[in-house]
Amino acid sequence: MMKNIDKDGLLLCELQARTFELSIEKTDSSSEIFIRRFINSEIVKEMDNMAILDWNLQPMDILERIEEEYGVSTYGSTKYSKNEMYWIGYVYRYYAYTYEISSIQAYKIIKPKELRSLYLPYHTLDVSQAIERILESKGMLLNEEERLQKQYEIYRAIRMENKN
């Protein structure tokens, strides 16, 4: 079941999006390395459980926390555009927040390269629609009704097979 986005969720989306965007200027690693480090960081756990809303952290503070945790990296050279990074950061947080999954789960389902490839066709869509289309293309069921329908079809197929 998907939860609706609310004020807190939008604040988190914006904070993460601006952090991803700022990483282009302020970090020396590739965009994919930055995203992987961010997703696996301690600070992202604070975003996942919303504790970060109790602090007054800005995107630069988050970048500093990640560098404190992992050290400075110059690994990789491919930098995404600021717009791509903003959108990717926003999508990851929106997805984790509304589907109530961890950032790591969202990252495992949708990799940064895939999101980057979908930026041009999907960035003008509502974020929830973009996420639905991505999940649909992966064959992931979106709602309870579809899940029940699929279970019923499997049940019917088994019954028909047992009759033969």
MDAnalysis code that builds the backbone (N, CA, C; Angstrom):
import MDAnalysis as mda
import numpy as np

u = mda.Universe.empty(492, n_residues=164, atom_resindex=np.repeat(np.arange(164), 3), trajectory=True)
u.add_TopologyAttr("name", ["N", "CA", "C"] * 164)
u.add_TopologyAttr("resid", np.arange(1, 165))
u.add_TopologyAttr("resname", ["MET", "MET", "LYS", "ASN", "ILE", "ASP", "LYS", "ASP", "GLY", "LEU", "LEU", "LEU", "CYS", "GLU", "LEU", "GLN", "ALA", "ARG", "THR", "PHE", "GLU", "LEU", "SER", "ILE", "GLU", "LYS", "THR", "ASP", "SER", "SER", "SER", "GLU", "ILE", "PHE", "ILE", "ARG", "ARG", "PHE", "ILE", "ASN", "SER", "GLU", "ILE", "VAL", "LYS", "GLU", "MET", "ASP", "ASN", "MET", "ALA", "ILE", "LEU", "ASP", "TRP", "ASN", "LEU", "GLN", "PRO", "MET", "ASP", "ILE", "LEU", "GLU", "ARG", "ILE", "GLU", "GLU", "GLU", "TYR", "GLY", "VAL", "SER", "THR", "TYR", "GLY", "SER", "THR", "LYS", "TYR", "SER", "LYS", "ASN", "GLU", "MET", "TYR", "TRP", "ILE", "GLY", "TYR", "VAL", "TYR", "ARG", "TYR", "TYR", "ALA", "TYR", "THR", "TYR", "GLU", "ILE", "SER", "SER", "ILE", "GLN", "ALA", "TYR", "LYS", "ILE", "ILE", "LYS", "PRO", "LYS", "GLU", "LEU", "ARG", "SER", "LEU", "TYR", "LEU", "PRO", "TYR", "HIS", "THR", "LEU", "ASP", "VAL", "SER", "GLN", "ALA", "ILE", "GLU", "ARG", "ILE", "LEU", "GLU", "SER", "LYS", "GLY", "MET", "LEU", "LEU", "ASN", "GLU", "GLU", "GLU", "ARG", "LEU", "GLN", "LYS", "GLN", "TYR", "GLU", "ILE", "TYR", "ARG", "ALA", "ILE", "ARG", "MET", "GLU", "ASN", "LYS", "ASN"])
u.atoms.positions = np.array([
    [0.842, -1.187, 0.000],
    [0.000, 0.000, 0.000],
    [0.888, 1.251, 0.000],
    [0.486, 2.173, -0.783],
    [1.242, 3.401, -0.894],
    [0.652, 4.465, 0.028],
    [1.528, 5.198, 0.704],
    [1.035, 6.284, 1.554],
    [1.131, 7.589, 0.760],
    [0.237, 8.502, 1.037],
    [0.252, 9.790, 0.347],
    [1.418, 10.633, 0.833],
    [1.929, 11.437, -0.059],
    [3.005, 12.358, 0.303],
    [2.394, 13.470, 1.158],
    [3.110, 13.932, 2.149],
    [2.630, 15.009, 3.006],
    [3.741, 16.053, 3.126],
    [3.519, 17.038, 3.992],
    [4.472, 18.138, 4.135],
    [5.869, 17.635, 4.525],
    [5.927, 16.720, 5.488],
    [7.215, 16.167, 5.907],
    [7.900, 15.434, 4.756],
    [7.127, 14.654, 4.031],
    [7.679, 13.930, 2.893],
    [8.234, 14.865, 1.837],
    [7.519, 15.933, 1.567],
    [7.983, 16.912, 0.575],
    [9.253, 17.621, 1.038],
    [9.331, 17.925, 2.340],
    [10.554, 18.537, 2.885],
    [11.748, 17.600, 2.706],
    [11.542, 16.317, 2.984],
    [12.614, 15.334, 2.825],
    [13.023, 15.195, 1.356],
    [12.033, 15.166, 0.468],
    [12.319, 15.065, -0.973],
    [13.177, 16.243, -1.424],
    [12.794, 17.423, -1.014],
    [13.515, 18.631, -1.410],
    [14.934, 18.636, -0.835],
    [15.085, 18.261, 0.420],
    [16.399, 18.223, 1.049],
    [17.316, 17.222, 0.335],
    [16.796, 16.046, 0.044],
    [17.611, 15.040, -0.631],
    [17.934, 15.470, -2.058],
    [16.967, 16.025, -2.750],
    [17.180, 16.480, -4.132],
    [18.257, 17.560, -4.185],
    [18.183, 18.524, -3.279],
    [19.184, 19.610, -3.257],
    [20.561, 19.086, -2.857],
    [20.595, 18.064, -1.998],
    [21.873, 17.452, -1.609],
    [22.504, 16.763, -2.818],
    [21.704, 16.010, -3.558],
    [22.205, 15.327, -4.759],
    [22.715, 16.361, -5.763],
    [21.957, 17.419, -5.958],
    [22.334, 18.469, -6.907],
    [23.657, 19.124, -6.485],
    [23.800, 19.441, -5.211],
    [24.995, 20.097, -4.699],
    [26.230, 19.197, -4.803],
    [26.012, 17.897, -4.785],
    [27.136, 16.959, -4.861],
    [27.940, 17.132, -6.150],
    [27.311, 17.628, -7.194],
    [28.008, 17.836, -8.471],
    [29.161, 18.821, -8.289],
    [28.912, 19.895, -7.570],
    [29.944, 20.915, -7.336],
    [30.887, 20.555, -6.203],
    [30.373, 19.937, -5.170],
    [31.117, 19.826, -3.915],
    [31.814, 18.494, -3.670],
    [31.585, 17.500, -4.513],
    [32.290, 16.221, -4.337],
    [33.087, 15.922, -5.594],
    [34.149, 15.139, -5.425],
    [35.029, 14.830, -6.545],
    [34.789, 13.447, -7.139],
    [33.947, 12.648, -6.524],
    [33.681, 11.308, -7.054],
    [32.625, 11.391, -8.162],
    [32.447, 10.277, -8.858],
    [31.399, 10.225, -9.878],
    [30.033, 10.304, -9.194],
    [29.028, 10.611, -9.968],
    [27.670, 10.704, -9.420],
    [27.202, 9.365, -8.859],
    [27.520, 8.277, -9.558],
    [27.079, 6.960, -9.079],
    [27.752, 6.584, -7.764],
    [29.027, 6.929, -7.618],
    [29.731, 6.663, -6.355],
    [29.103, 7.500, -5.243],
    [28.830, 8.770, -5.529],
    [28.188, 9.613, -4.520],
    [26.850, 9.006, -4.089],
    [26.032, 8.604, -5.057],
    [24.696, 8.062, -4.739],
    [24.837, 6.809, -3.883],
    [25.753, 5.919, -4.266],
    [25.924, 4.674, -3.503],
    [26.358, 4.983, -2.064],
    [27.288, 5.905, -1.905],
    [27.747, 6.271, -0.568],
    [26.599, 6.913, 0.237],
    [25.866, 7.786, -0.413],
    [24.734, 8.445, 0.246],
    [23.710, 7.411, 0.721],
    [23.326, 6.523, -0.178],
    [22.286, 5.531, 0.129],
    [22.699, 4.615, 1.283],
    [23.978, 4.339, 1.404],
    [24.467, 3.441, 2.458],
    [24.953, 4.174, 3.702],
    [24.775, 5.482, 3.744],
    [25.291, 6.283, 4.858],
    [24.380, 6.230, 6.082],
    [24.953, 6.653, 7.189],
    [24.175, 6.756, 8.429],
    [23.119, 7.863, 8.315],
    [23.459, 8.940, 7.629],
    [22.533, 10.074, 7.524],
    [21.249, 9.680, 6.783],
    [21.361, 8.764, 5.832],
    [20.161, 8.368, 5.091],
    [19.205, 7.579, 5.995],
    [19.755, 6.896, 6.987],
    [18.895, 6.196, 7.946],
    [18.064, 7.208, 8.734],
    [18.690, 8.359, 9.010],
    [17.977, 9.428, 9.709],
    [16.898, 10.051, 8.821],
    [17.108, 10.002, 7.520],
    [16.072, 10.474, 6.593],
    [14.951, 9.440, 6.518],
    [15.337, 8.165, 6.445],
    [14.335, 7.100, 6.361],
    [13.401, 7.095, 7.566],
    [13.949, 7.324, 8.757],
    [13.081, 7.306, 9.948],
    [12.584, 8.703, 10.331],
    [12.881, 9.688, 9.488],
    [12.411, 11.065, 9.609],
    [13.022, 11.841, 10.779],
    [13.987, 11.261, 11.476],
    [14.630, 11.957, 12.595],
    [15.334, 13.221, 12.118],
    [15.762, 13.221, 10.881],
    [16.484, 14.374, 10.338],
    [15.629, 15.651, 10.353],
    [14.310, 15.484, 10.381],
    [13.415, 16.646, 10.409],
    [13.532, 17.424, 11.726],
    [14.068, 16.769, 12.749],
    [14.244, 17.436, 14.045],
    [15.499, 18.296, 14.077],
    [16.342, 18.162, 13.061],
    [17.574, 18.923, 12.985],
    [17.413, 19.995, 11.926],
    [18.316, 20.937, 11.939],
    [18.269, 21.976, 10.917],
    [19.457, 21.780, 9.968],
    [19.490, 20.618, 9.317],
    [20.597, 20.321, 8.408],
    [20.305, 20.853, 7.021],
    [21.320, 21.383, 6.410],
    [21.250, 21.849, 5.033],
    [21.995, 20.835, 4.151],
    [21.800, 20.903, 2.838],
    [22.488, 19.956, 1.949],
    [24.004, 19.888, 2.166],
    [24.651, 21.013, 2.390],
    [26.105, 21.007, 2.604],
    [26.464, 20.230, 3.864],
    [25.631, 20.350, 4.918],
    [25.862, 19.599, 6.154],
    [25.810, 18.100, 5.889],
    [24.878, 17.693, 5.058],
    [24.729, 16.269, 4.736],
    [25.945, 15.774, 3.949],
    [26.399, 16.571, 2.990],
    [27.599, 16.193, 2.230],
    [28.794, 16.047, 3.164],
    [28.931, 16.957, 4.116],
    [30.041, 16.884, 5.074],
    [29.949, 15.630, 5.932],
    [28.732, 15.277, 6.346],
    [28.534, 14.065, 7.151],
    [28.960, 12.818, 6.372],
    [28.619, 12.786, 5.081],
    [28.977, 11.623, 4.252],
    [30.495, 11.543, 4.098],
    [31.142, 12.684, 3.894],
    [32.607, 12.679, 3.775],
    [33.274, 12.310, 5.097],
    [32.673, 12.703, 6.215],
    [33.204, 12.292, 7.525],
    [33.113, 10.777, 7.675],
    [32.000, 10.221, 7.210],
    [31.770, 8.785, 7.352],
    [32.663, 7.961, 6.425],
    [32.819, 8.396, 5.193],
    [33.525, 7.605, 4.190],
    [34.894, 8.147, 3.790],
    [35.163, 9.381, 4.121],
    [36.382, 10.020, 3.641],
    [36.129, 10.636, 2.269],
    [37.059, 11.434, 1.820],
    [36.934, 12.088, 0.519],
    [37.254, 11.056, -0.563],
    [36.486, 11.075, -1.649],
    [36.728, 10.137, -2.745],
    [36.849, 10.894, -4.062],
    [37.777, 10.438, -4.879],
    [37.904, 10.985, -6.237],
    [37.636, 9.879, -7.249],
    [37.060, 8.782, -6.768],
    [36.842, 7.621, -7.626],
    [35.744, 7.897, -8.653],
    [35.976, 7.464, -9.868],
    [34.983, 7.632, -10.930],
    [35.036, 9.020, -11.523],
    [34.542, 9.129, -12.742],
    [34.637, 10.433, -13.411],
    [33.318, 10.894, -14.023],
    [32.346, 10.018, -14.154],
    [31.093, 10.398, -14.802],
    [30.205, 11.178, -13.840],
    [30.009, 12.430, -14.191],
    [29.126, 13.286, -13.395],
    [27.818, 13.467, -14.166],
    [26.719, 13.274, -13.480],
    [25.421, 13.555, -14.079],
    [25.217, 15.068, -14.050],
    [24.205, 15.540, -14.765],
    [23.910, 16.970, -14.719],
    [23.243, 17.308, -13.381],
    [23.260, 18.590, -13.035],
    [22.602, 19.023, -11.799],
    [21.109, 18.667, -11.830],
    [20.476, 18.880, -12.984],
    [19.050, 18.574, -13.098],
    [18.777, 17.080, -12.920],
    [19.625, 16.248, -13.521],
    [19.464, 14.798, -13.365],
    [19.615, 14.403, -11.898],
    [20.635, 14.951, -11.248],
    [20.884, 14.596, -9.846],
    [19.747, 15.069, -8.943],
    [19.245, 16.263, -9.187],
    [18.120, 16.773, -8.392],
    [16.940, 15.804, -8.522],
    [16.615, 15.442, -9.766],
    [15.466, 14.566, -10.025],
    [15.680, 13.184, -9.407],
    [16.862, 12.630, -9.570],
    [17.155, 11.300, -9.018],
    [17.025, 11.312, -7.496],
    [17.570, 12.331, -6.856],
    [17.456, 12.445, -5.403],
    [16.012, 12.549, -4.962],
    [15.257, 13.336, -5.689],
    [13.836, 13.522, -5.371],
    [13.077, 12.213, -5.543],
    [13.317, 11.520, -6.648],
    [12.611, 10.258, -6.927],
    [12.922, 9.215, -5.853],
    [14.190, 9.053, -5.515],
    [14.552, 8.066, -4.489],
    [13.842, 8.338, -3.169],
    [13.849, 9.608, -2.718],
    [13.216, 9.920, -1.435],
    [11.706, 9.748, -1.522],
    [11.096, 10.200, -2.615],
    [9.642, 10.084, -2.785],
    [9.236, 8.614, -2.768],
    [9.993, 7.798, -3.484],
    [9.716, 6.363, -3.568],
    [9.833, 5.713, -2.185],
    [10.932, 5.967, -1.494],
    [11.127, 5.371, -0.171],
    [10.039, 5.836, 0.807],
    [9.697, 7.110, 0.729],
    [8.721, 7.679, 1.665],
    [7.308, 7.152, 1.408],
    [6.875, 7.212, 0.162],
    [5.477, 6.848, -0.120],
    [5.240, 5.335, -0.116],
    [6.257, 4.559, -0.429],
    [6.097, 3.103, -0.409],
    [6.560, 2.512, 0.922],
    [7.027, 3.386, 1.819],
    [7.468, 2.998, 3.155],
    [8.498, 1.876, 3.110],
    [9.539, 2.131, 2.315],
    [10.670, 1.214, 2.228],
    [11.938, 1.999, 2.550],
    [13.019, 1.303, 2.809],
    [14.273, 1.999, 3.101],
    [14.885, 2.520, 1.805],
    [15.762, 3.473, 1.955],
    [16.473, 4.000, 0.790],
    [17.269, 2.895, 0.104],
    [17.839, 1.996, 0.894],
    [18.612, 0.886, 0.323],
    [17.712, -0.007, -0.524],
    [16.500, -0.274, -0.060],
    [15.565, -1.084, -0.855],
    [15.234, -0.382, -2.173],
    [14.977, 0.915, -2.102],
    [14.660, 1.684, -3.311],
    [15.836, 1.625, -4.289],
    [17.035, 1.768, -3.773],
    [18.262, 1.742, -4.581],
    [18.449, 0.381, -5.245],
    [18.138, -0.692, -4.517],
    [18.290, -2.040, -5.079],
    [17.281, -2.294, -6.200],
    [16.122, -1.680, -6.108],
    [15.079, -1.867, -7.123],
    [15.354, -1.014, -8.354],
    [15.778, 0.221, -8.141],
    [16.029, 1.139, -9.262],
    [17.441, 1.696, -9.124],
    [18.310, 1.334, -10.025],
    [19.703, 1.789, -9.979],
    [19.836, 3.196, -10.577],
    [20.858, 3.935, -10.164],
    [21.061, 5.300, -10.672],
    [21.154, 5.389, -12.198],
    [21.853, 4.441, -12.833],
    [21.972, 4.467, -14.304],
    [20.598, 4.390, -14.961],
    [19.737, 3.549, -14.405],
    [18.388, 3.410, -14.950],
    [17.609, 4.711, -14.771],
    [17.696, 5.306, -13.589],
    [17.003, 6.577, -13.367],
    [17.522, 7.655, -14.312],
    [18.830, 7.690, -14.494],
    [19.391, 8.687, -15.404],
    [18.846, 8.490, -16.816],
    [18.740, 7.236, -17.240],
    [18.235, 6.974, -18.600],
    [16.761, 7.357, -18.746],
    [16.056, 7.425, -17.627],
    [14.632, 7.765, -17.661],
    [14.372, 9.254, -17.398],
    [15.422, 9.991, -17.114],
    [15.251, 11.405, -16.791],
    [14.516, 12.158, -17.898],
    [15.017, 12.089, -19.122],
    [14.384, 12.862, -20.207],
    [12.922, 12.498, -20.432],
    [12.573, 11.215, -20.552],
    [11.152, 10.928, -20.778],
    [10.249, 11.115, -19.555],
    [10.796, 11.039, -18.340],
    [9.940, 11.019, -17.155],
    [10.010, 12.268, -16.269],
    [11.009, 13.124, -16.429],
    [11.174, 14.212, -15.457],
    [10.039, 15.231, -15.466],
    [9.255, 15.272, -16.532],
    [8.133, 16.217, -16.558],
    [6.853, 15.606, -15.981],
    [6.876, 14.308, -15.720],
    [5.714, 13.647, -15.111],
    [5.659, 13.963, -13.618],
    [4.484, 13.808, -13.050],
    [4.373, 13.827, -11.603],
    [5.261, 12.697, -11.079],
    [5.970, 12.917, -9.984],
    [6.916, 11.917, -9.478],
    [6.229, 10.581, -9.213],
    [5.025, 10.628, -8.665],
    [4.328, 9.371, -8.374],
    [4.030, 8.599, -9.665],
    [3.703, 9.307, -10.737],
    [3.466, 8.640, -12.026],
    [4.747, 8.045, -12.578],
    [5.851, 8.767, -12.463],
    [7.137, 8.265, -12.935],
    [7.491, 6.973, -12.189],
    [7.315, 6.968, -10.887],
    [7.628, 5.775, -10.088],
    [6.717, 4.623, -10.486],
    [5.431, 4.892, -10.668],
    [4.498, 3.839, -11.099],
    [4.935, 3.227, -12.420],
    [5.311, 4.055, -13.372],
    [5.740, 3.552, -14.683],
    [7.005, 2.713, -14.565],
    [7.930, 3.158, -13.742],
    [9.177, 2.402, -13.546],
    [8.869, 1.033, -12.943],
    [8.046, 1.022, -11.903],
    [7.704, -0.246, -11.258],
    [6.912, -1.151, -12.195],
    [6.022, -0.558, -12.957],
    [5.239, -1.313, -13.934],
    [6.155, -1.986, -14.945],
    [7.155, -1.246, -15.432],
    [8.074, -1.802, -16.424],
    [8.898, -2.950, -15.844],
    [9.028, -3.004, -14.533],
    [9.757, -4.075, -13.865],
    [8.835, -5.228, -13.484],
    [7.554, -5.088, -13.804],
    [6.592, -6.137, -13.456],
    [6.270, -6.196, -11.979],
    [6.505, -5.101, -11.284],
    [6.201, -5.065, -9.856],
    [4.771, -4.585, -9.678],
    [4.024, -5.327, -8.886],
    [2.618, -4.991, -8.710],
    [2.462, -3.704, -7.919],
    [1.520, -2.903, -8.350],
    [1.387, -1.575, -7.775],
    [0.343, -1.463, -6.681],
    [-0.705, -2.274, -6.772],
    [-1.731, -2.113, -5.748],
    [-2.335, -3.447, -5.347],
    [-3.094, -3.425, -4.307],
    [-3.694, -4.625, -3.720],
    [-4.611, -5.334, -4.705],
    [-5.384, -4.565, -5.459],
    [-6.324, -5.158, -6.411],
    [-5.587, -5.990, -7.467],
    [-4.511, -5.445, -7.998],
    [-3.731, -6.181, -8.990],
    [-3.120, -7.433, -8.385],
    [-2.639, -7.340, -7.153],
    [-2.025, -8.479, -6.478],
    [-3.052, -9.591, -6.283],
    [-4.245, -9.222, -5.833],
    [-5.299, -10.208, -5.633],
    [-5.722, -10.848, -6.955],
    [-5.801, -10.040, -8.008],
    [-6.161, -10.558, -9.327],
    [-5.131, -11.588, -9.795],
    [-3.867, -11.283, -9.593],
    [-2.781, -12.183, -9.983],
    [-2.872, -13.487, -9.186],
    [-3.122, -13.390, -7.882],
    [-3.260, -14.584, -7.046],
    [-4.440, -15.433, -7.513],
    [-5.539, -14.764, -7.855],
    [-6.716, -15.477, -8.332],
    [-6.411, -16.219, -9.631],
    [-5.701, -15.571, -10.544],
    [-5.343, -16.213, -11.812],
    [-4.474, -17.441, -11.587],
    [-3.550, -17.356, -10.651],
    [-2.691, -18.502, -10.331],
    [-3.533, -19.628, -9.734],
    [-4.415, -19.271, -8.816],
    [-5.304, -20.244, -8.189],
    [-6.154, -20.950, -9.244],
    [-6.731, -20.153, -10.155],
    [-7.558, -20.725, -11.227],
    [-6.758, -21.673, -12.110],
    [-5.551, -21.267, -12.464],
    [-4.705, -22.104, -13.322],
    [-4.390, -23.429, -12.635],
    [-4.126, -23.391, -11.331],
    [-3.840, -24.618, -10.574],
    [-5.076, -25.506, -10.528],
    [-6.246, -24.926, -10.285],
    [-7.494, -25.699, -10.256],
    [-7.771, -26.362, -11.587],
    [-7.571, -25.600, -12.673],
    [-7.828, -26.137, -14.014],
    [-6.854, -27.304, -14.303],
    [-5.625, -27.138, -13.874],
    [-4.614, -28.170, -14.085],
    [-4.956, -29.427, -13.303],
    [-5.473, -29.263, -12.089],
    [-5.828, -30.398, -11.250],
    [-7.050, -31.146, -11.778],
    [-7.918, -30.458, -12.509],
    [-9.096, -31.099, -13.095],
    [-8.704, -32.015, -14.261],
    [-7.613, -31.703, -14.910],
    [-7.170, -32.484, -16.078],
    [-6.408, -33.710, -15.704],
])
